[in-house]
Amino acid sequence: REEYIYKVTRGAFKKGDLKINALETENLKMERLRCAVNEFDNFQKLMHKNNLYDFDDMINWVIKVFEENKNVLANYQEKFQYILVDEFQDTSGTQNKIVELLISYWQSPNIFVVGDDDQSIFRFQGANVENMGTFAEGYVDLLKVVLTNNYRSTQPILNISKTLIGNNKERLIKKLPGLSKELISSRIELKDVLQEPVIREYQTLKDEMVHITLQVQQLLQQGVEPNRIAVIYKENKYGEELIKYFRLKKLPVFSKRSINILENAFAKKIIQILRYAAAEHEIPYAGDELLFEILHFDFYNIPPIEVAKLTVEVNQKKYSELFSLRRLLVERSNQAPSSLFDQGLNEELKKISAILEKLIADVSNVTLQRLFENSINEAGVLQYIMQSNDKIVLMQILTALFDFIKEETARAPLLSVQGLMEILDLMDKESIALPLVQISGSDNGVNLLTAHGAKGLEFEHVFFAGANAHFWEKKKVNNKGFLFPDTMFSSLPVCNPEEELRRLFYVALTRAEQYLNISYFVYRADGKEVEPSMFIHEILQAHPIPIEKIVLPQEEVMEFEMLHFITQKPEIEKAEEAFISRLLEKFSMNVSALNNYLNCPLEFYFKTLIRIPSGKSESLEFGSAMHFAVQRLFEKMQGSEKQEFNKTDLVADFKWYMVRHRENFTKEGFERRLEYGEEILNNYYGQYANTWNKIIAVERNIQVVYNDIPIKGKIDKLEFYGKEVNVVDYKTGDATSKWTKEKLYRPNDKLPNGGDYWRQAVFYKILVDRYENKQWKAVSTTFDFIEPDKDKKYHTQKIIIEPQDIETVTQQITEVWNNIQNRDFYTGCGKEDCRWCKFVKENKLAVSLHEMEEEESPL
């Protein structure tokens, strides 16, 4: 097929050559589809075993009964002799099949269907607009009635709407002779209204939202009823941001949207408390990282400096004995004051320690529902809700989460908290939401709606916002799930995503009765240009509507600046100088500290300086076992007379390490990872054993002074080629993932500081070149991925280090070192996806917020 053949000569590929990568990708899709199909029967058995069914099952069961039991079908045919189907354009193939079966007895059935093919916008739910065409062609004596009198909108609005939808080919009027859809404005009071729709261009998204807010405010001041105004947009995310603008101006608003409870910050805190109790019950003292965050939750108002001091104390004790944050909390809570001036442990810390100890004990003594109730009532959650300004919303979320737990325990009465965490983790992995329809405001407010949510409604004033290509036709769609190959069937339903979007745009336009305002913006927040939707261009080609270019006075925009909380850099309270000085006294720069600081100064503060205590997770401990096995493989090779590798020892050392650290795994996790590790190590050995360099040094700790800065690092392996050295660093994880690839990048527009692995490679060269007067010269670093990718292929990534790389990283080391010495690590990066900035904001730890500059120069 043409899409798998090069049409022109390009590089090493000639015209007519096969696109091997494209074919392999398609074959992989088909293999996964085949696996999914083979599992379908097992899936149905599991559903049946657990007394579960879905919406499709309900429809398919009816079809199956009708087709297999003619008496049942005849009974319903006699019972329902007159059938009306509304919104026919939104019926799916299976829904339509039920209708066909019900009317199949009669040659001319009594059926009346109503629908508008131009408003078929629910294909993602299985709706198929072709049902209307198939139905119309199936009956010779069918009476077709086209309603052309429109009692909602003015003629100018209908005219541009007609122009837009006229570009679609999937329309009944283009398939059935004699049909016409020349819509005429027929509402008497609107017949003479000739107000043209308005198209506005703004500089930025922020400007668009500010101006819409001010326009709505003006309409309300003029006496327009709030519920006669609507703002329509493509996705809920736009409305979530816009509602902040409306609230700042105290405008009445009504918004109904579905949220994923599992992504809500409040719900995640409750789940984390349960997760901590489960982790500590399964493996004692393994949940310190979770505990560190819990102690900062705004439920408890514990001074962050108190948590920081405890954390440092734990890290100091770990050098001499097995210790944990939980253990220290319990000890200090029960410790008598050592003197008259000893104030002892912070009272709030004592309280939370006692609460969490009780919850951990409850895990094996009470039901899951009772454990959830205890965590709400005793862990300060309910008190927090009742004192919050958002108590209604928080209570809705809490109730929905509890309802979910009750449903799960109804299906599995013995479900444990560990089992619940596995369910939630699986839902997160597979992007399965726990939905909650969240209603904001009253239905007398200004309506904020998605285009899908606006269907069937009408408003005097409509602001159709965010009409940009990247929200509409150029929006990247993440196509999860499975599609049958197009060669399986002799004919397929027409599915044109562009036409589906045009219908959705048409629906948004036709919600307006008198006043329609369409708007878009031209620059993103990062200054990059964006374009209006192609649908605006289609309208303008036939209707010379002047574009209003809106430039807002700076004072109007400034009033809304405080809303941009997410783009501000949070600053936490400064710790006592004596405390920080002790931590920095013996500090040496290593590549992890450098990476942490460049990612976010707060990440450096929490992970490097304070050093959040953490029990090793299963994935980290598994990675350590793999690393240990490979390290021992090379050490034993060096110690053997013949300098030979031994695959048996490789696997045996891996198993020894796993057993030695058995306490960090659940029973199922240990068995699964033991089997998986043995498999991939055997394959890893088979792939590389004959190519490994035997002139090596293994596990070198190097500490040097560079430009008056102490730096250090632990290197997995050094391969020697004369005086030239290739550094080898072992990695687990998928080498082909986007996340991993970005870590290998040199500095670019997207990553001005470069990727973490690239920086690690250069940092190691700086270390090796200055190591004990060895006169070694590191020329490259190889990242050796011991774990294969999803296609079971092994990868190595080699970085050749250039002089400009050394210059860049040297500058980064120097600037970061100086910033650390100047205590410039209390203010975060402000990036939207930064875990530590979110952590500080969500728990109200910020003492101030700093505006981000438009272009912050990279280090």
C-alpha positions in Angstrom: 0.0 0.0 0.0 1.1 3.5 -0.8 1.5 4.7 2.8 4.2 2.0 3.4 6.3 2.9 0.3 8.7 5.8 -0.1 7.3 8.1 -2.9 10.6 10.0 -3.3 14.3 9.2 -2.7 15.3 10.4 0.8 18.7 9.8 2.3 19.5 6.1 2.3 16.0 5.2 1.1 15.1 5.1 -2.6 11.8 5.7 -4.3 9.8 2.5 -4.1 11.5 1.1 -1.0 9.4 -0.2 1.8 9.0 1.9 5.0 10.3 -0.9 7.3 9.7 1.1 10.5 6.1 1.9 9.5 5.5 -1.8 8.7 7.0 -3.0 11.9 4.8 -0.5 13.9 1.7 -1.7 12.1 2.6 -5.3 12.6 3.1 -4.6 16.3 -0.4 -3.0 16.5 -1.9 -6.1 14.8 -0.1 -8.4 17.2 -1.5 -6.5 20.2 -4.9 -6.5 18.6 -4.7 -10.2 18.1 -3.7 -10.7 21.8 -6.6 -8.5 22.9 -9.1 -10.4 20.8 -7.8 -13.7 22.2 -8.3 -12.4 25.7 -11.9 -11.2 25.1 -13.5 -14.5 26.1 -11.4 -14.5 29.3 -12.5 -10.9 29.9 -16.2 -11.9 29.6 -15.7 -14.9 31.9 -14.1 -12.6 34.5 -16.9 -10.1 34.2 -19.5 -12.9 34.6 -17.6 -14.4 37.6 -17.6 -11.0 39.4 -21.2 -10.2 38.5 -20.2 -7.3 36.3 -21.6 -6.0 33.0 -21.3 -2.8 31.0 -23.6 -0.7 28.9 -22.7 -2.5 25.7 -23.5 -5.9 27.4 -27.0 -4.7 28.2 -27.6 -3.9 24.5 -25.9 -7.0 23.1 -27.9 -9.3 25.4 -31.2 -7.8 24.1 -30.0 -8.3 20.5 -28.9 -11.9 21.3 -32.2 -12.8 22.9 -34.2 -11.2 20.0 -32.1 -13.1 17.4 -32.1 -16.4 19.2 -35.7 -16.5 20.5 -38.3 -15.4 17.9 -41.2 -15.7 20.4 -39.6 -13.1 22.6 -39.0 -10.8 19.7 -42.6 -11.3 18.4 -44.0 -10.5 21.9 -42.2 -7.1 21.9 -43.1 -6.5 18.3 -46.8 -6.9 19.2 -46.3 -4.8 22.3 -44.6 -1.9 20.6 -46.4 -1.3 17.3 -45.6 2.5 17.2 -42.0 3.5 17.7 -40.5 7.0 17.9 -36.7 7.5 18.0 -35.5 10.9 19.0 -31.9 12.2 18.4 -31.5 9.5 15.8 -28.2 10.9 14.6 -26.7 9.9 18.0 -27.7 6.2 17.9 -24.9 3.6 17.8 -24.9 0.5 15.5 -26.2 -1.8 18.3 -28.9 0.6 19.4 -30.0 0.9 15.8 -30.0 -2.9 15.5 -32.6 -3.2 18.3 -34.8 -0.8 16.4 -34.4 -2.8 13.2 -35.3 -6.0 14.9 -38.4 -4.4 16.5 -39.7 -3.2 13.1 -38.6 -6.2 11.1 -42.0 -7.9 11.2 -43.7 -5.2 9.0 -42.8 -4.3 5.4 -44.1 -0.7 6.2 -43.6 -0.3 9.9 -45.1 2.5 12.1 -41.8 4.2 12.9 -41.0 7.9 13.3 -37.4 9.1 13.6 -36.2 12.6 14.4 -32.6 13.7 14.0 -30.2 16.3 12.5 -27.2 14.7 10.8 -25.4 18.0 11.1 -25.4 17.6 14.9 -24.0 14.1 15.1 -21.2 14.8 17.6 -21.0 11.7 19.7 -19.0 9.2 17.5 -16.6 8.7 20.5 -19.6 7.1 22.3 -20.3 4.8 19.3 -22.8 7.1 17.5 -22.9 6.6 13.8 -24.5 9.3 11.5 -24.7 6.8 8.7 -27.6 5.1 10.5 -29.8 8.0 9.2 -28.8 7.5 5.6 -29.2 3.7 5.8 -32.6 4.1 7.3 -33.7 6.6 4.6 -32.6 4.3 1.8 -34.3 1.2 3.3 -37.9 2.2 2.7 -39.3 3.2 -0.6 -42.5 4.9 0.8 -40.7 6.7 3.5 -42.0 10.2 4.2 -39.1 12.7 4.6 -39.8 16.0 6.3 -37.0 18.7 6.5 -37.7 21.4 9.1 -36.3 24.6 7.7 -38.0 27.1 10.0 -35.5 27.9 12.8 -37.1 29.5 16.0 -33.8 30.0 17.8 -31.2 32.1 15.9 -31.1 35.3 13.8 -30.5 34.9 10.1 -26.9 36.2 10.2 -26.1 33.4 12.7 -27.8 30.8 10.5 -26.0 32.1 7.4 -22.5 31.6 8.8 -23.5 28.3 10.3 -24.9 27.0 7.0 -21.6 28.1 5.2 -19.5 26.2 7.7 -21.5 22.9 7.7 -21.8 23.1 3.9 -18.2 22.0 3.7 -19.1 18.6 5.0 -19.7 15.7 2.6 -21.3 13.4 5.1 -24.7 15.1 4.8 -28.1 13.6 3.9 -28.9 16.5 1.6 -25.9 15.5 -0.5 -27.0 11.8 -0.7 -30.8 11.9 -0.9 -32.4 13.7 -3.8 -34.9 16.4 -3.2 -33.7 17.4 0.2 -32.8 21.0 1.2 -31.7 22.6 4.5 -32.0 26.3 3.8 -32.7 27.4 7.4 -34.8 30.5 7.8 -35.1 32.5 11.0 -38.7 32.3 11.9 -39.0 33.7 15.4 -41.2 36.8 14.9 -39.2 39.0 17.4 -35.9 38.1 15.7 -36.9 38.4 12.1 -35.7 42.0 11.7 -32.5 41.5 13.9 -29.6 41.7 11.6 -26.8 41.8 14.2 -23.8 40.2 12.5 -21.7 37.7 14.5 -18.4 39.2 15.9 -15.0 37.7 15.4 -12.3 38.9 17.9 -8.6 38.3 17.9 -6.6 38.6 21.2 -2.9 38.6 21.8 -2.9 35.8 24.4 -5.3 33.4 26.1 -5.1 35.5 29.2 -6.3 38.6 27.3 -9.1 36.6 25.8 -10.3 35.5 29.3 -9.9 38.9 30.8 -12.0 40.6 28.0 -14.7 38.0 28.1 -15.0 38.4 31.8 -15.3 42.2 31.4 -17.8 41.8 28.6 -20.0 39.6 30.7 -19.7 41.9 33.6 -20.9 44.8 31.4 -23.9 42.7 30.2 -24.9 42.0 33.7 -24.7 45.6 34.6 -27.0 46.4 31.7 -29.6 44.1 33.2 -29.1 40.9 31.1 -30.1 37.8 33.1 -27.0 35.7 33.9 -28.6 32.5 32.7 -29.2 34.1 29.2 -25.4 34.3 28.8 -23.0 31.4 27.9 -19.3 30.9 27.3 -18.7 27.9 25.1 -15.3 26.2 24.6 -13.8 23.0 23.3 -12.5 21.4 26.5 -13.2 21.6 30.3 -9.7 22.8 31.0 -10.5 26.2 29.4 -13.6 26.6 31.7 -11.6 25.6 34.8 -9.3 28.5 34.2 -12.0 31.0 33.1 -14.1 30.4 36.2 -11.2 31.9 38.3 -11.6 35.1 36.4 -15.3 35.2 36.9 -14.9 34.6 40.7 -12.4 37.4 41.0 -15.1 39.7 39.6 -17.8 38.0 41.7 -19.8 37.1 38.7 -22.6 34.5 39.2 -21.6 31.3 37.3 -23.0 27.9 36.6 -20.6 25.1 35.5 -21.2 21.4 35.4 -18.2 19.3 34.5 -16.9 15.8 35.1 -13.7 15.6 37.1 -11.4 12.6 37.9 -11.3 12.3 41.7 -8.0 10.4 41.5 -6.4 13.5 40.1 -7.8 15.9 42.7 -5.2 17.1 45.3 -7.5 16.7 48.3 -8.5 13.1 47.3 -4.8 12.2 46.6 -4.0 13.2 50.2 -6.6 10.9 51.7 -5.4 8.1 49.4 -1.8 8.7 50.5 -2.7 8.3 54.2 -4.3 5.0 53.4 -1.4 4.0 51.1 1.0 4.8 54.0 -0.9 2.6 56.4 -0.9 -0.2 53.9 2.8 0.2 53.1 3.8 0.2 56.8 1.6 -2.8 57.5 3.1 -4.8 54.7 6.8 -3.8 55.2 7.4 -1.9 58.5 9.4 1.4 58.1 9.2 1.3 54.3 6.9 4.3 53.9 9.1 7.1 55.1 8.8 9.1 51.8 5.0 9.0 52.1 5.2 10.0 55.7 7.4 13.0 55.0 4.7 14.4 52.6 1.9 13.5 55.0 3.6 15.5 57.8 3.4 18.6 55.5 -0.3 18.2 54.7 -2.3 21.3 55.4 -4.6 19.2 57.6 -2.0 19.4 60.4 -0.3 22.8 60.4 3.1 21.3 61.4 6.0 23.8 61.0 8.1 22.5 58.1 11.3 23.2 60.0 10.3 20.7 62.6 9.9 18.0 59.9 13.2 19.0 58.4 15.1 18.6 61.6 13.6 15.2 62.2 14.5 14.2 58.7 18.2 15.2 59.1 18.3 13.3 62.4 17.0 10.2 60.7 19.6 10.4 57.9 22.4 10.8 60.5 21.3 7.8 62.5 21.0 5.6 59.3 24.8 5.6 59.0 25.1 3.6 62.2 21.8 1.6 62.4 18.6 0.8 60.6 16.4 3.8 61.3 13.3 5.5 60.0 11.3 8.6 60.3 8.3 6.7 61.8 10.5 5.0 64.4 12.1 8.3 65.4 8.6 10.0 65.7 7.4 7.2 68.1 10.6 7.4 70.2 10.6 11.1 70.5 6.8 11.2 71.2 7.4 8.9 74.3 10.6 10.6 75.4 10.6 12.5 78.6 12.2 16.0 78.5 16.0 15.8 79.2 16.0 19.1 81.0 13.9 22.0 82.2 14.5 23.8 78.9 13.9 20.9 76.7 10.5 21.5 75.0 10.4 18.0 73.6 8.7 17.1 70.3 6.2 19.4 68.6 2.7 18.6 70.0 1.2 18.4 66.5 3.9 15.8 65.6 3.0 13.8 68.7 -0.6 13.8 67.7 -0.1 12.7 64.1 2.3 10.0 65.2 -0.3 8.5 67.5 -3.0 8.8 64.8 -0.9 7.1 62.2 0.2 4.3 64.5 -3.4 3.6 65.3 -4.3 3.5 61.6 -1.4 1.1 60.9 -2.7 -1.2 63.7 -6.3 -0.9 62.3 -5.2 -2.3 58.9 -5.4 -5.9 60.1 -8.2 -5.3 62.7 -11.0 -3.5 61.0 -12.8 -3.6 57.6 -11.7 -1.4 54.7 -14.7 0.8 55.1 -14.1 1.2 58.8 -10.4 2.0 58.1 -11.5 4.8 55.7 -13.9 6.2 58.3 -11.2 6.2 60.9 -8.7 8.0 58.6 -11.4 10.7 58.0 -12.5 11.1 61.6 -9.3 10.6 63.4 -6.6 11.9 61.0 -8.0 15.5 60.9 -9.6 15.3 57.5 -13.2 16.0 58.6 -12.2 18.9 60.8 -10.2 20.3 57.8 -13.3 20.1 55.6 -15.6 21.8 58.0 -13.2 24.8 58.3 -12.7 25.1 54.6 -14.4 27.7 52.4 -14.8 24.9 49.8 -16.5 22.5 52.3 -19.3 21.6 49.9 -16.9 20.6 47.1 -14.6 18.7 49.4 -17.5 16.8 51.0 -18.7 15.8 47.5 -15.3 14.4 46.7 -15.0 12.6 50.0 -18.5 11.1 49.6 -17.7 10.0 46.1 -14.5 8.3 47.2 -16.2 6.6 50.0 -19.0 5.4 47.7 -16.3 3.9 45.4 -14.8 2.0 48.3 -18.3 0.8 49.4 -18.9 -0.5 45.8 -15.6 -2.3 45.7 -16.1 -3.9 49.1 -19.7 -4.9 48.1 -18.1 -6.9 45.2 -15.2 -8.2 47.3 -16.2 -8.1 51.0 -12.7 -9.1 52.1 -10.9 -6.4 50.1 -7.9 -5.1 52.0 -6.4 -1.7 51.9 -3.5 -3.2 49.9 -6.0 -4.6 47.4 -7.6 -1.1 47.1 -4.2 0.5 46.4 -3.7 -2.1 43.6 -7.0 -1.2 42.1 -6.3 2.5 42.2 -2.8 2.0 40.8 -4.2 -0.1 37.9 -6.8 2.6 37.2 -4.1 5.2 37.1 -1.9 3.1 34.8 -4.7 2.5 32.4 -6.1 6.1 32.6 -9.4 4.9 34.1 -11.1 7.9 35.8 -13.1 7.8 39.0 -15.6 10.4 37.7 -17.6 13.0 39.7 -19.9 15.5 38.1 -19.0 18.7 39.9 -21.5 21.5 39.8 -20.3 25.1 40.6 -22.7 27.9 41.3 -26.4 27.9 40.7 -28.4 27.4 37.5 -29.2 31.1 37.5 -25.6 32.0 36.8 -23.6 32.6 33.6 -23.2 29.2 31.8 -19.7 27.9 31.2 -20.0 24.9 28.8 -18.1 22.7 26.5 -19.4 22.5 22.9 -20.6 18.9 23.7 -22.3 20.1 26.9 -24.1 22.9 25.1 -26.0 20.7 22.7 -29.7 21.2 22.9 -29.4 24.6 24.8 -29.8 28.2 23.7 -28.7 31.6 25.0 -29.3 35.2 24.0 -25.5 36.0 24.3 -22.9 33.4 23.4 -19.1 33.8 23.7 -17.5 31.1 21.7 -13.9 31.1 23.0 -10.6 29.4 22.2 -11.4 28.9 18.5 -7.8 28.0 17.8 -6.5 25.2 15.6 -4.5 23.6 18.4 -7.8 23.2 20.4 -9.7 21.9 17.3 -8.5 20.3 14.2 -4.8 20.3 15.2 -5.3 18.9 18.6 -3.2 15.8 19.1 -5.4 12.8 19.9 -4.1 10.0 22.0 -5.7 7.0 20.3 -5.8 4.4 23.0 -7.6 1.1 22.5 -7.8 -1.1 19.4 -9.0 -0.7 15.9 -9.8 -3.5 13.4 -7.7 -3.4 10.3 -9.5 -1.8 7.4 -8.9 -4.9 5.2 -11.2 -7.0 7.4 -14.5 -5.8 5.9 -15.8 -5.2 2.5 -17.1 -1.8 3.5 -16.4 0.4 6.5 -18.5 3.3 8.0 -17.1 6.6 6.9 -15.2 8.3 9.8 -13.9 11.7 9.0 -12.6 13.4 12.2 -12.5 16.8 10.5 -16.2 16.5 9.6 -17.0 15.4 13.1 -15.2 18.5 14.5 -16.9 20.8 12.0 -20.3 19.5 13.2 -19.2 20.2 16.8 -18.2 23.8 15.8 -21.6 24.1 14.1 -23.4 23.1 17.3 -21.5 25.7 19.2 -22.4 28.5 16.7 -26.1 27.6 16.7 -26.5 27.9 20.4 -26.7 31.7 20.0 -30.1 33.4 19.6 -29.1 37.0 18.9 -25.5 37.8 19.8 -22.6 35.5 18.8 -19.0 36.4 19.7 -16.3 34.1 18.3 -12.7 34.6 19.5 -9.2 33.2 19.3 -5.7 34.3 20.3 -2.4 34.5 18.5 0.4 33.8 21.0 0.9 31.1 23.6 2.3 32.0 27.0 5.8 31.1 25.8 5.5 33.6 22.9 5.1 31.0 20.1 2.5 31.9 17.5 -0.7 29.9 17.2 -3.3 30.1 14.4 -7.1 30.3 14.4 -9.1 27.3 13.5 -9.6 26.5 9.8 -13.4 26.7 10.5 -13.0 30.5 11.0 -11.3 30.7 7.7 -14.1 28.8 6.0 -16.6 31.3 7.5 -14.6 34.3 6.4 -14.2 33.1 2.8 -18.0 33.6 2.3 -18.8 36.3 4.8 -16.5 39.4 5.0 -16.9 39.8 8.7 -14.3 42.3 10.0 -11.9 40.9 12.7 -11.8 43.0 15.8 -8.2 43.0 17.1 -8.5 43.6 20.8 -5.5 45.1 22.7 -6.3 45.5 26.4 -5.0 48.4 28.5 -2.3 47.0 30.9 -4.2 48.2 34.0 -7.2 45.9 33.0 -4.9 42.9 32.7 -3.0 43.6 35.9 -6.1 43.3 37.9 -6.2 39.6 37.0 -2.5 38.8 37.5 -3.0 37.3 41.0 -5.0 34.5 39.3 -1.9 32.9 37.7 -1.0 31.0 40.8 0.3 28.0 38.9 2.8 30.0 36.9 4.3 31.6 40.0 7.3 30.4 41.9 6.5 29.5 45.5 8.9 30.5 48.3 9.0 28.5 51.5 10.0 29.7 54.9 13.8 30.0 55.4 15.2 27.5 57.9 17.4 28.5 60.8 20.9 29.5 59.4 22.7 27.4 62.0 20.8 24.3 60.9 21.5 24.9 57.2 25.1 25.7 57.8 25.6 22.3 59.5 24.1 20.6 56.5 26.3 22.5 54.0 29.5 22.2 56.0 30.6 19.0 54.3 28.6 19.3 51.1 30.2 18.2 47.9 28.6 18.6 44.5 27.5 15.4 42.9 25.5 15.0 39.7 22.3 14.2 41.5 22.5 17.4 43.5 23.2 19.3 40.3 20.3 17.8 38.4 17.9 18.3 41.3 18.8 22.0 41.6 18.5 22.6 37.8 15.1 20.8 37.8 13.9 23.0 40.7 15.7 24.6 43.7 13.0 23.2 46.0 13.8 19.7 44.7 17.4 20.2 45.8 16.2 21.5 49.2 14.0 18.5 49.9 15.8 15.7 48.1 19.5 16.6 48.5 19.8 19.0 51.5 17.0 17.7 53.8 17.2 14.3 52.2 13.7 12.9 52.4 14.0 9.5 54.1 12.6 6.6 52.1 12.4 2.9 52.3 13.4 1.4 49.0 10.5 0.8 46.6 10.2 -2.5 44.8 11.2 -1.0 41.5 14.3 0.7 43.1 15.3 -2.5 45.0 14.9 -4.6 41.8 17.1 -2.1 39.9 19.8 -2.4 42.7 19.7 -6.2 42.4 20.2 -6.0 38.7 23.1 -3.5 39.2 24.7 -5.7 41.9 24.6 -8.8 39.7 26.3 -7.1 36.8 28.9 -5.5 39.1 29.7 -8.9 40.6 29.9 -10.5 37.1 32.8 -8.1 36.1 34.5 -8.3 39.5 34.5 -12.1 39.3 35.8 -12.0 35.7 38.7 -9.8 36.9 39.5 -12.3 39.8 39.4 -15.4 37.6 42.6 -16.9 36.1 41.1 -17.0 32.5 39.2 -13.8 32.9 35.9 -15.4 31.8 32.3 -14.4 32.4 30.0 -16.8 34.2 26.3 -16.6 33.3 25.3 -18.9 36.2 27.0 -16.6 38.7 25.2 -13.6 37.2 21.8 -15.0 37.9 22.8 -16.5 41.2 24.1 -13.1 42.5 20.9 -11.5 41.4 18.8 -14.1 43.3 21.1 -13.7 46.4 20.6 -9.9 46.5 16.8 -10.3 46.1 16.6 -12.8 48.9 18.9 -10.7 51.1 16.5 -7.7 50.6 13.3 -9.7 50.7 11.8 -7.4 53.2 11.3 -4.7 50.6 9.0 -6.7 48.4 5.5 -8.0 48.7 5.0 -11.7 48.3 3.6 -11.4 44.8 6.1 -8.7 43.8 9.1 -10.7 44.9 8.0 -13.8 42.9 7.2 -11.8 39.8 10.4 -9.7 39.8 12.5 -12.8 40.6 11.2 -14.6 37.5 11.4 -11.4 35.4 15.0 -10.6 36.5 16.3 -14.1 35.7 14.8 -13.9 32.2 16.2 -10.5 31.3 19.6 -11.2 32.7 20.0 -14.4 30.7 19.0 -12.5 27.6 21.2 -9.6 28.5 24.2 -11.9 28.9 23.4 -13.6 25.6 23.3 -10.3 23.8 26.6 -8.8 25.1 28.9 -11.4 26.6 31.0 -11.8 23.5 31.5 -8.0 23.1 32.4 -6.8 26.6 35.8 -5.1 27.1 37.8 -6.9 29.8 40.2 -4.0 30.5 38.1 -2.3 33.1 37.8 -0.8 36.5 34.6 -1.4 38.5 32.8 0.7 41.1 35.0 3.7 41.5 34.2 6.5 44.0 35.9 9.6 42.8 36.2 12.9 44.7 38.1 15.9 43.3 38.3 19.6 43.6 37.3 21.4 40.4 37.5 25.2 40.1 37.7 25.3 43.9 34.4 23.3 44.1 34.5 19.8 45.8 32.8 17.4 43.4 32.2 13.6 43.7 30.6 10.7 42.0 30.3 6.9 42.0 31.1 5.3 38.6 29.8 1.9 37.7 32.5 0.9 35.2 35.4 2.3 33.3 36.5 0.8 30.0 40.0 1.5 28.9 41.3 1.9 25.4 44.9 2.9 26.1 44.6 6.2 28.1 41.2 6.9 26.7 38.2 5.9 28.9 34.6 5.1 28.2 32.5 5.5 31.3 29.6 3.0 31.6 26.5 3.7 33.7 23.9 1.0 34.2 20.2 1.9 33.9 16.9 0.1 34.2 13.7 1.1 32.5 12.7 1.5 28.8 15.5 3.2 26.8 13.0 4.0 24.0 10.5 6.0 26.2 10.1 9.7 25.5 11.1 10.4 29.2 14.4 8.6 28.7 15.2 10.1 25.3 14.8 13.6 26.7 17.3 12.9 29.4 19.9 12.3 26.7 19.4 15.6 24.9 22.0 18.3 24.8 20.7 21.8 25.6 18.0 22.9 23.2 15.0 25.3 23.1 12.8 22.8 25.0 15.5 21.8 27.5 17.8 24.8 27.8 19.8 23.1 30.6 20.1 19.8 28.7 18.9 16.4 29.8 20.0 14.8 33.1 21.8 11.8 31.4 23.7 14.1 29.1 24.8 16.2 32.1 25.8 13.1 34.0 28.0 12.0 31.1 29.8 15.3 31.0 30.1 15.4 34.9 31.7 12.0 34.9 34.3 13.1 32.3 35.2 16.1 34.6 35.7 13.6 37.5 37.7 11.0 35.6 40.0 13.5 33.9 41.1 14.8 37.3 41.3 11.5 39.2 44.5 10.9 41.3 46.9 12.0 38.5 46.0 8.9 36.5 46.2 11.0 33.2 43.1 9.3 32.1 41.0 11.0 29.4 37.2 10.2 29.4 36.0 10.6 25.8 32.5 9.2 26.2 29.8 7.7 28.4 27.7 4.7 27.6 24.3 4.3 29.3 23.8 0.5 29.3 20.1 -0.4 29.8 20.0 -3.8 31.5 16.2 -3.9 31.1 14.8 -4.4 27.6 12.2 -2.2 26.0 8.6 -3.2 25.4 9.7 -5.1 22.3 12.3 -7.0 24.3 15.2 -5.3 22.6 18.3 -4.2 24.6 19.8 -0.7 24.1 22.9 1.2 24.8 23.2 5.0 24.4 26.6 6.5 23.9 27.4 10.2 24.3 30.6 11.5 22.8 31.6 14.5 24.9 32.5 17.7 23.1 34.5 20.7 24.5 31.3 22.9 24.4 29.6 20.3 26.6 32.4 20.7 29.3 32.1 24.4 29.1 28.3 24.3 29.6 28.4 21.9 32.5 31.3 23.8 34.1 29.2 26.9 34.1 26.2 25.0 35.5 28.3 23.6 38.4 29.8 27.0 39.2 26.5 28.9 39.2 24.6 26.2 41.1 27.4 26.0 43.7 27.3 29.7 44.2 23.5 29.7 44.4 23.6 27.0 47.1 26.3 28.9 49.1 24.1 32.0 48.9 21.1 29.9 50.2 19.2 30.4 47.0 17.1 27.2 47.3 13.9 28.3 49.1 12.1 29.5 45.9 10.8 26.9 43.4 11.0 26.8 39.6 7.2 27.5 39.2 6.9 25.1 36.3 3.3 23.7 36.0 4.4 20.1 36.2 6.9 20.5 39.0 6.1 18.0 41.8 7.8 20.1 44.5 6.2 23.4 43.6 2.8 21.6 43.6 3.6 20.0 46.9 4.4 23.4 48.5 1.3 25.1 47.0 -1.2 22.3 47.7 -0.2 22.2 51.3 0.0 26.0 51.7 3.6 26.0 52.7 4.5 29.0 50.6 5.2 32.2 52.4 5.2 34.2 49.1 4.8 33.8 45.4 7.1 35.2 42.8 6.1 36.1 39.2 7.9 34.1 36.6 9.8 36.1 34.0 8.8 35.6 30.4 12.2 34.3 29.4 14.3 33.0 32.2 17.9 32.4 31.0 19.1 28.8 31.6 22.0 28.1 33.9 
